[in-house]
């Protein structure tokens, strides 16, 4: 993949992810405004997180991390990628159908495992009901994730990146219609989740067929290549499971504090915007690109792609992290404070946003460093690192909860994220130059940090100057817009002058 095409892939996935996350904010703002942060909202959070947790475990976190490099190499060498994809699709579908049936029967125990603090409260029964409705989403979205891997490996990123937009469009539409006709908004929202999964699967299935990979349903077969796929996928699944344990520990701690599950979820949605637009987008493009370069023995091109991915991601992530730390209150107020969501909710969510902001660069760096291992079909090393990260997260969340209260899980997540990055960087040393950032990366990194610090100072001073407008119902929107524009102008203007960012590197891919 040429540099211009690599950057175009980053931007394609990033722009569609940005649209999805913006619609996600509209969705979350509507949910908070219509449901507040009480039992219905907390039940929705747990129920929706359940299929998403298993999705990351089976599809994005485990299966795809093993499937994409193997499929990419077969695509590069012409070793019957169609048959390999069909066998993988059949095997994954079989496992997911069994899992979905088991989950329906075991839903009360699953909810207790996710939020035992809900036991005996209204939230528990609601979570069980909502969980049974939402869980089939995992079947459709996991199969869609595999088809997205096929598309990404062929260099077609648009349809796979656009699929999440459908989810948010359907959820927003269902709530709007339910509120308009006076129906039950919460249940309309939950029922829209599996419907959205079917729509997403249909979209990427059609796109894959147009790309020449119309996967036909077939009986699962235990072939040597499937045996190898499982051998690679199991450690990735365990690593994905460790990450989900981190989520589970945080949610368990939060479930013992009133409204904390909702506060942490809202804060998570905010920091997930830059993480999704930058980190996930670059990781999606980088994994198949590195896999194909390694198959072609192109170490020089691999190192260039790896270094540019790190450079671009940090150039966009570090200033985002600074903004989350410096001005969380205006961001949360404008995005979420309306309807049933109060100023007290804003203050609590803002505290968690600032803590998550400290870990944002670590979360993005993980998305860049992990493909170096996965492209070599090494899923065991990330698993070992994830176990250490899990221990750090659990000890910090449980140990700090008596001192910090409900914010302990947020700090634990941030600490665990940086521990994971340190391990990934140290573990990549024996992999050669492909896993090392080049001189240009390090030259730009300190400039990016300097410009971000200046931008942070401007945002802080601007927030002080606009303190009164930012508290006013209608003026807070233009006041926040002015802050954001000032930050963008300072960052990219000064960055262009001192060489932290080069706007010319974005122009040509954007034209494409």
C-alpha positions as CSV (number, residue, x, y, z in Angstrom):
1,X,0.0,0.0,0.0
2,X,1.5,3.3,-1.1
3,X,1.9,6.1,1.5
4,X,-0.8,8.2,-0.2
5,X,-3.2,5.2,-0.2
6,X,-2.3,4.4,3.4
7,X,-3.2,7.9,4.5
8,X,-6.3,7.8,2.4
9,X,-7.3,4.6,4.2
10,X,-6.8,6.3,7.6
11,X,-8.9,9.3,6.6
12,X,-11.7,7.2,5.1
13,X,-12.1,5.1,8.2
14,X,-11.5,8.2,10.4
15,X,-14.2,10.3,8.7
16,X,-16.8,7.6,8.7
17,X,-15.9,6.8,12.4
18,X,-16.2,10.5,13.2
19,X,-19.7,10.6,11.7
20,X,-20.6,7.5,13.6
21,X,-19.3,9.0,16.9
22,X,-21.1,12.3,16.3
23,X,-24.3,10.4,15.8
24,X,-23.4,8.4,18.8
25,X,-23.3,11.6,20.8
26,X,-26.7,12.6,19.5
27,X,-27.9,9.1,20.5
28,X,-26.4,9.3,24.0
29,X,-27.6,12.9,24.5
30,X,-31.1,11.8,23.6
31,X,-31.0,8.8,25.9
32,X,-29.8,10.9,28.8
33,X,-32.3,13.6,28.1
34,X,-35.2,11.2,27.9
35,X,-34.2,8.6,30.5
36,X,-31.9,10.6,32.8
37,X,-29.2,8.7,34.7
38,X,-31.6,6.5,36.7
39,X,-32.6,2.8,36.6
40,X,-33.7,2.7,32.9
41,X,-30.5,4.3,31.8
42,X,-28.3,2.0,33.9
43,X,-30.2,-1.1,32.7
44,X,-29.6,0.1,29.1
45,X,-25.9,0.6,29.7
46,X,-25.4,-2.9,31.1
47,X,-27.7,-4.6,28.6
48,X,-26.0,-2.9,25.6
49,X,-22.5,-3.5,27.0
50,X,-23.1,-7.2,27.3
51,X,-23.3,-8.1,23.5
52,X,-20.6,-5.4,22.8
53,X,-18.3,-7.1,25.4
54,X,-18.7,-10.5,23.7
55,X,-18.4,-8.9,20.3
56,X,-14.9,-7.6,21.2
57,X,-14.1,-10.9,22.7
58,X,-15.1,-13.1,19.7
59,X,-15.0,-10.9,16.7
60,X,-13.0,-7.7,16.8
61,X,-10.7,-8.6,19.7
62,X,-10.0,-12.2,19.0
63,X,-11.2,-13.7,15.8
64,X,-10.5,-10.8,13.5
65,X,-7.0,-10.2,15.0
66,X,-6.2,-13.8,13.9
67,X,-8.3,-13.8,10.7
68,X,-7.2,-10.5,9.0
69,X,-3.5,-11.3,8.9
70,X,-4.1,-14.8,7.6
71,X,-6.6,-13.7,5.0
72,X,-4.4,-10.8,3.9
73,X,-1.4,-13.1,3.3
74,X,-3.6,-15.5,1.3
75,X,-4.8,-12.6,-0.7
76,X,-1.2,-11.5,-1.3
77,X,-0.1,-15.0,-2.4
78,X,-3.4,-16.1,-4.1
79,X,-3.8,-19.1,-1.8
80,X,-7.6,-19.5,-2.1
81,X,-8.7,-16.6,0.2
82,X,-12.4,-17.2,-0.7
83,X,-12.5,-20.7,0.7
84,X,-10.6,-19.6,3.8
85,X,-13.1,-16.8,4.5
86,X,-16.1,-19.0,4.0
87,X,-14.8,-21.6,6.4
88,X,-14.0,-18.9,9.0
89,X,-17.5,-17.4,8.5
90,X,-19.2,-20.8,9.0
91,X,-17.2,-21.6,12.1
92,X,-17.8,-18.2,13.7
93,X,-21.5,-18.3,13.0
94,X,-21.9,-21.8,14.6
95,X,-20.2,-20.6,17.8
96,X,-22.2,-17.4,18.0
97,X,-25.6,-19.2,17.5
98,X,-24.8,-21.6,20.4
99,X,-23.5,-18.7,22.6
100,X,-26.7,-16.6,21.9
101,X,-28.9,-19.5,23.0
102,X,-26.9,-20.1,26.1
103,X,-26.9,-16.5,27.0
104,X,-30.7,-16.3,26.8
105,X,-31.0,-19.0,29.5
106,X,-28.2,-17.6,31.7
107,X,-29.1,-13.9,31.4
108,X,-29.8,-13.3,35.2
109,X,-26.3,-14.8,36.1
110,X,-24.7,-12.8,33.3
111,X,-26.2,-9.5,34.6
112,X,-25.2,-10.4,38.2
113,X,-21.6,-11.0,36.9
114,X,-21.6,-7.6,35.2
115,X,-23.3,-5.5,38.0
116,X,-23.9,-7.4,41.2
117,X,-24.6,-4.1,42.9
118,X,-27.9,-4.0,41.1
119,X,-29.2,-7.2,42.9
120,X,-32.5,-6.5,44.7
121,X,-33.0,-3.2,42.8
122,X,-35.2,-2.2,39.9
123,X,-32.2,-2.1,37.6
124,X,-31.6,-5.8,37.9
125,X,-34.9,-7.0,36.4
126,X,-34.8,-4.3,33.7
127,X,-31.2,-5.3,32.8
128,X,-32.2,-9.0,32.5
129,X,-35.2,-8.1,30.2
130,X,-33.1,-5.6,28.1
131,X,-30.2,-8.0,27.9
132,X,-32.3,-10.8,26.4
133,X,-33.6,-8.5,23.7
134,X,-30.2,-6.9,22.9
135,X,-27.9,-10.0,23.0
136,X,-28.7,-11.4,19.5
137,X,-26.9,-8.3,18.2
138,X,-23.7,-10.2,18.8
139,X,-24.5,-12.7,16.1
140,X,-25.1,-10.1,13.4
141,X,-22.4,-7.7,14.4
142,X,-19.7,-10.3,14.8
143,X,-20.3,-11.8,11.4
144,X,-20.4,-8.2,10.0
145,X,-17.0,-7.7,11.7
146,X,-15.5,-10.7,9.9
147,X,-16.9,-9.4,6.5
148,X,-15.4,-6.0,7.4
149,X,-12.0,-7.7,7.8
150,X,-12.4,-9.1,4.3
151,X,-13.1,-5.6,3.0
152,X,-10.3,-4.0,4.9
153,X,-7.8,-6.6,3.7
154,X,-8.7,-5.7,0.1
155,X,-8.2,-2.0,0.7
156,X,-12.0,-1.2,0.7
157,X,-12.6,0.7,3.9
158,X,-15.7,2.8,3.3
159,X,-18.5,0.2,3.7
160,X,-17.1,-1.4,6.8
161,X,-16.4,2.1,8.4
162,X,-19.9,3.3,7.4
163,X,-21.7,0.3,9.0
164,X,-21.7,1.7,12.6
165,X,-23.5,4.8,11.3
166,X,-26.5,2.6,10.7
167,X,-26.6,1.6,14.3
168,X,-26.8,5.1,15.5
169,X,-29.3,6.2,12.8
170,X,-31.7,3.4,13.7
171,X,-31.3,4.0,17.5
172,X,-31.9,7.7,17.2
173,X,-34.9,7.1,14.8
174,X,-36.5,4.6,17.1
175,X,-36.3,6.9,20.1
176,X,-37.6,9.9,18.1
177,X,-40.5,7.9,16.8
178,X,-41.3,6.4,20.3
179,X,-41.2,9.8,22.0
180,X,-43.3,11.4,19.2
181,X,-46.1,8.8,19.5
182,X,-45.9,8.5,23.3
183,X,-44.5,4.9,23.4
184,X,-42.0,3.4,25.7
185,X,-38.7,5.0,24.7
186,X,-36.4,2.6,26.6
187,X,-37.9,-0.5,25.0
188,X,-38.0,1.0,21.5
189,X,-34.3,1.8,22.0
190,X,-33.5,-1.8,23.1
191,X,-35.5,-3.5,20.3
192,X,-33.7,-1.3,17.7
193,X,-30.3,-2.8,18.7
194,X,-30.8,-6.3,17.1
195,X,-32.5,-4.7,14.1
196,X,-29.5,-2.4,13.6
197,X,-27.2,-5.5,13.7
198,X,-29.2,-7.1,10.8
199,X,-28.9,-3.9,8.8
200,X,-25.1,-3.6,9.4
201,X,-24.6,-7.3,8.4
202,X,-26.6,-6.7,5.2
203,X,-24.5,-3.7,4.3
204,X,-21.1,-5.3,4.6
205,X,-22.3,-8.6,3.1
206,X,-23.4,-6.6,-0.1
207,X,-20.1,-4.7,-0.2
208,X,-18.1,-7.9,0.2
209,X,-20.0,-9.5,-2.7
210,X,-19.3,-6.5,-4.9
211,X,-15.6,-6.8,-4.0
212,X,-15.6,-10.4,-5.3
213,X,-16.1,-12.2,-2.0
214,X,-19.8,-13.3,-1.9
215,X,-19.4,-15.7,1.0
216,X,-21.8,-18.7,0.6
217,X,-23.2,-20.4,3.8
218,X,-21.5,-23.8,4.3
219,X,-21.2,-26.5,6.9
220,X,-18.3,-25.8,9.3
221,X,-15.3,-27.9,8.5
222,X,-12.3,-28.7,10.7
223,X,-9.5,-28.2,8.2
224,X,-5.7,-27.6,8.9
225,X,-6.1,-23.9,8.1
226,X,-9.0,-23.7,10.6
227,X,-6.9,-25.5,13.2
228,X,-4.2,-22.9,12.6
229,X,-6.7,-20.1,12.8
230,X,-8.0,-21.3,16.2
231,X,-4.5,-21.8,17.5
232,X,-3.8,-18.2,16.7
233,X,-7.2,-16.9,17.8
234,X,-7.4,-18.6,21.2
235,X,-4.6,-16.4,22.8
236,X,-6.1,-13.4,21.2
237,X,-9.5,-14.4,22.7
238,X,-7.9,-14.7,26.1
239,X,-6.3,-11.3,25.7
240,X,-9.7,-9.9,24.7
241,X,-11.2,-11.6,27.7
242,X,-8.6,-9.9,29.9
243,X,-9.6,-6.5,28.5
244,X,-13.3,-7.4,29.2
245,X,-12.4,-8.4,32.8
246,X,-11.0,-4.9,33.2
247,X,-14.4,-3.5,32.0
248,X,-16.2,-5.9,34.3
249,X,-14.1,-4.9,37.4
250,X,-14.7,-1.3,36.7
251,X,-18.5,-1.7,36.3
252,X,-18.7,-3.9,39.4
253,X,-17.1,-1.3,41.5
254,X,-19.3,1.5,40.0
255,X,-22.5,-0.5,40.5
256,X,-22.1,0.0,44.3
257,X,-22.2,3.8,43.9
258,X,-25.5,5.5,43.0
259,X,-25.6,6.5,39.3
260,X,-21.9,5.8,38.8
261,X,-22.4,3.2,36.1
262,X,-24.2,5.8,34.0
263,X,-21.6,8.5,34.7
264,X,-18.7,6.3,33.7
265,X,-20.5,5.2,30.6
266,X,-21.1,8.8,29.5
267,X,-17.5,9.7,30.1
268,X,-16.4,6.6,28.2
269,X,-18.5,7.8,25.2
270,X,-16.7,11.1,25.2
271,X,-13.1,9.9,25.2
272,X,-14.1,7.1,22.7
273,X,-14.6,9.8,20.1
274,X,-10.9,10.6,19.5
275,X,-10.0,6.9,20.3
276,X,-12.4,5.7,17.6
277,X,-11.6,8.4,15.0
278,X,-7.8,8.1,15.4
279,X,-6.7,4.9,17.1
280,X,-9.2,2.4,15.9
281,X,-9.2,3.9,12.3
282,X,-5.4,3.6,12.1
283,X,-5.4,0.1,13.6
284,X,-8.0,-1.1,11.1
285,X,-5.8,0.1,8.2
286,X,-2.4,-0.8,9.6
287,X,-3.1,-4.5,10.4
288,X,-3.8,-5.7,6.8
289,X,-1.1,-3.4,5.4
290,X,1.6,-4.7,7.7
291,X,0.4,-8.3,7.1
292,X,0.8,-8.0,3.4
293,X,4.2,-6.2,3.7
294,X,5.5,-8.9,5.9
295,X,4.3,-11.6,3.4
296,X,6.2,-9.7,0.7
297,X,9.3,-9.2,2.9
298,X,9.0,-5.5,2.7
299,X,10.5,-4.5,6.0
300,X,11.4,-1.0,4.9
301,X,7.8,-0.2,3.8
302,X,6.5,-1.9,7.0
303,X,8.6,0.4,9.2
304,X,7.5,3.5,7.3
305,X,3.8,2.6,7.6
306,X,4.2,1.8,11.3
307,X,6.0,5.1,12.0
308,X,3.6,7.2,10.0
309,X,0.7,5.6,11.7
310,X,2.2,6.5,15.1
311,X,3.0,10.0,14.0
312,X,-0.5,10.8,12.6
313,X,-2.3,9.2,15.5
314,X,-0.4,11.1,18.2
315,X,-0.6,14.3,16.2
316,X,-4.3,14.1,16.6
317,X,-4.6,12.3,19.9
318,X,-2.3,14.3,22.2
319,X,-4.1,17.6,21.6
320,X,-7.4,15.8,22.1
321,X,-6.2,14.4,25.4
322,X,-5.1,17.9,26.5
323,X,-8.6,19.2,25.7
324,X,-10.3,16.5,27.7
325,X,-8.1,17.2,30.7
326,X,-8.3,21.0,30.5
327,X,-11.9,21.7,29.5
328,X,-14.0,18.7,30.4
329,X,-16.8,20.7,32.0
330,X,-17.8,22.7,29.0
331,X,-17.6,19.7,26.7
332,X,-19.8,17.5,29.0
333,X,-22.3,20.4,29.6
334,X,-22.9,21.1,26.0
335,X,-23.1,17.5,24.9
336,X,-25.1,15.9,27.7
337,X,-26.7,18.5,30.2
338,X,-30.3,18.8,29.2
339,X,-33.7,17.2,30.1
340,X,-33.2,14.7,32.9
341,X,-29.4,15.2,33.1
342,X,-28.5,17.8,35.7
343,X,-25.5,20.0,36.6
344,X,-24.5,17.5,39.3
345,X,-24.3,14.8,36.6
346,X,-22.2,17.1,34.4
347,X,-19.7,17.7,37.3
348,X,-19.4,13.9,37.9
349,X,-19.0,13.0,34.3
350,X,-16.4,15.7,33.8
351,X,-14.3,14.3,36.5
352,X,-14.2,10.9,34.9
353,X,-13.5,12.5,31.4
354,X,-10.4,14.3,32.7
355,X,-9.1,11.0,34.2
356,X,-9.7,9.1,31.0
357,X,-8.1,11.9,29.0
358,X,-4.8,11.2,30.8
359,X,-4.9,7.7,29.4
360,X,-6.1,8.5,25.8
361,X,-2.6,8.5,24.2
362,X,-2.0,5.1,25.8
363,X,-5.2,3.7,24.4
364,X,-4.4,4.9,20.9
365,X,-0.8,3.6,21.1
366,X,-2.1,0.2,21.9
367,X,-4.0,0.2,18.6
368,X,-0.8,1.0,16.7
369,X,1.6,-1.4,18.6
370,X,-0.7,-4.5,18.7
371,X,-0.9,-4.9,14.8
372,X,2.9,-5.4,14.9
373,X,2.3,-8.6,16.8
374,X,-0.9,-9.7,15.1
375,X,0.6,-9.2,11.6
376,X,3.2,-11.9,12.6
377,X,0.4,-14.1,14.0
378,X,1.8,-13.6,17.5
379,X,-1.2,-13.3,19.8
380,X,0.5,-14.9,22.8
381,X,2.7,-11.9,23.7
382,X,-0.2,-9.4,23.8
383,X,-2.1,-11.9,26.0
384,X,0.7,-12.1,28.5
385,X,0.9,-8.3,28.6
386,X,-2.9,-8.0,28.9
387,X,-2.8,-10.3,32.0
388,X,-0.4,-7.9,33.7
389,X,-2.5,-5.0,32.7
390,X,-5.6,-6.8,34.2
391,X,-3.9,-7.3,37.5
392,X,-2.9,-3.6,37.7
393,X,-6.5,-2.6,36.8
394,X,-8.1,-4.8,39.4
395,X,-5.7,-3.9,42.2
396,X,-6.1,-0.2,41.4
397,X,-9.9,-0.2,41.0
398,X,-10.6,-2.3,44.1
399,X,-7.8,-0.7,46.2
400,X,-8.5,2.9,45.4
401,X,-12.3,2.6,45.6
402,X,-12.4,3.2,49.5
403,X,-10.2,6.3,48.9
404,X,-11.6,7.7,45.6
405,X,-15.0,6.3,45.4
406,X,-16.6,5.7,42.0
407,X,-13.8,7.4,40.1
408,X,-11.3,4.7,41.0
409,X,-12.3,2.5,37.9
410,X,-11.4,5.4,35.6
411,X,-8.0,5.9,37.1
412,X,-7.4,2.2,37.1
413,X,-8.2,2.0,33.4
414,X,-5.8,4.8,32.7
415,X,-2.9,3.2,34.7
416,X,-3.5,-0.2,33.1
417,X,-3.5,1.4,29.7
418,X,0.0,2.9,30.2
419,X,1.3,-0.4,31.7
420,X,0.1,-2.2,28.5
421,X,1.9,0.3,26.3
422,X,5.2,0.0,28.1
423,X,5.0,-3.8,27.8
424,X,4.1,-3.7,24.1
425,X,7.0,-1.4,23.3
426,X,9.5,-3.4,25.3
427,X,8.3,-6.7,23.8
428,X,8.5,-5.3,20.2
429,X,12.3,-4.7,20.5
430,X,13.3,-8.2,19.2
431,X,11.0,-7.9,16.2
432,X,13.5,-5.7,14.3
433,X,13.2,-2.3,12.6
434,X,9.6,-2.9,11.5
435,X,8.5,-2.4,15.1
436,X,10.6,0.7,15.8
437,X,9.6,4.2,15.2
438,X,11.9,6.0,12.8
439,X,13.8,9.3,13.4
440,X,11.1,11.4,11.8
441,X,8.6,10.2,14.3
442,X,10.7,11.1,17.3
443,X,11.6,14.5,15.8
444,X,8.0,15.4,15.5
445,X,6.8,13.9,18.8
446,X,8.4,16.6,21.0
447,X,7.0,19.3,18.7
448,X,3.6,17.8,19.0
449,X,3.8,17.8,22.8
450,X,5.0,21.4,22.9
451,X,2.3,22.7,20.6
452,X,-0.4,20.7,22.5
453,X,0.8,22.3,25.8
454,X,0.5,25.8,24.3
455,X,-3.0,24.9,23.0
456,X,-3.9,23.6,26.5
457,X,-2.9,27.0,28.0
458,X,-5.0,28.9,25.4
459,X,-8.0,26.6,26.2
460,X,-7.6,27.1,29.9
461,X,-7.4,30.9,29.7
462,X,-10.3,30.9,27.2
463,X,-12.5,28.8,29.5
464,X,-11.8,31.3,32.3
465,X,-12.6,34.3,30.1
466,X,-15.8,32.6,28.8
467,X,-16.8,31.2,32.2
468,X,-20.1,33.1,32.4
469,X,-21.3,32.4,28.8
470,X,-20.3,28.7,29.3
471,X,-22.8,28.6,32.1
472,X,-25.7,30.2,30.2
473,X,-28.2,28.0,28.6
474,X,-28.0,29.3,25.0
475,X,-24.6,31.1,25.0
476,X,-22.7,27.9,26.1
477,X,-22.9,26.5,22.5
478,X,-21.2,29.4,20.7
479,X,-18.8,29.8,23.6
480,X,-17.7,26.2,23.3
481,X,-17.5,26.5,19.5
482,X,-15.2,29.5,20.0
483,X,-13.0,27.6,22.4
484,X,-12.7,24.6,20.0
485,X,-11.9,26.8,17.0
486,X,-9.3,28.7,19.0
487,X,-7.7,25.5,20.0
488,X,-7.6,24.2,16.4
489,X,-6.2,27.4,15.0
490,X,-3.4,27.6,17.7
491,X,-2.5,23.9,17.4
492,X,-2.4,23.6,13.6
493,X,-1.1,27.1,13.0
494,X,1.8,26.8,15.5
495,X,2.3,23.2,14.6
496,X,2.8,24.1,10.9
497,X,5.3,26.7,11.9
498,X,7.5,24.5,14.0
499,X,7.1,21.3,12.0
500,X,4.8,19.4,14.4
501,X,2.2,18.8,11.7
502,X,2.3,19.3,8.0
503,X,-1.1,20.2,6.5
504,X,0.2,19.3,3.0
505,X,0.3,15.6,4.1
506,X,-3.5,15.7,4.6
507,X,-4.5,17.6,1.5
508,X,-3.8,15.0,-1.2
509,X,-5.5,12.1,0.6
510,X,-8.5,14.3,1.4
511,X,-8.9,15.2,-2.3
512,X,-9.0,11.4,-2.9
